[in-house]
Amino acid sequence: MILDVARLLLFPALMAFAAASDLFTMTISNRVSLALLGGFLGLAVLSGMGLHDILSHAGAGAAVLTVAFACFALGWIGGGDAKVAAGAALWFGFGHLLDYLVYASLFGGALTLLLLQFRQWPLPCSLGGQAWLLKLHAKESGIPYGIALAIGALMIYPETDWIKAVDLTRFAVH
């Protein structure tokens, strides 16, 4: 049962935390990426995932990390975004990677357009005391892409073997 609870909550909670952190601080702590890595390894071992599958998932994470860090080097995304995207790819493996990247890209595009529009409007005086909102509203600020990465991940996660392995009847109210 504890393994099922971990499958249901760990990854979504970490992704939600990454999104909230990026929204409010425009940064994602390395601890989130390390927790994604450690959580994957722990659940993979406890779930009985074979070495071949673990290495395949690691390959997906490494591939995304390589491309994402190239994007970071070009100034297109933040370093935290690159690491979180790789952490999510680790959990999804190649089986769900393309779907994840498509969703994250679509949500990222929508988020970018919304923020660009939001930044064109004056911020109401009543909200001027919110430092995080002032930073989000500033035209020179980046896009908190961790939000799009998290939404994309949460759209895909229910389709993964992590959730399919959960015995939901244990949680049913009788």
Buried (B, 14 or more C-beta within 10 A) or exposed (E): EEBBEBBBEBBBEBBBBBBBBBBBBBBBBEEBBEBBBEBBBEBBEEBEBEEEBBEBBBBBBBBBBEBBBEBBEEEBBBBBBBBBBBBBBBBBBEBBBEBBBEBBEBBBEEBBEEBEEEBEEEBEEEEEEEEEBEBBBEEEEBBBBBBBBBBBBBBBBEBBBBBEBBEEEEEEEE
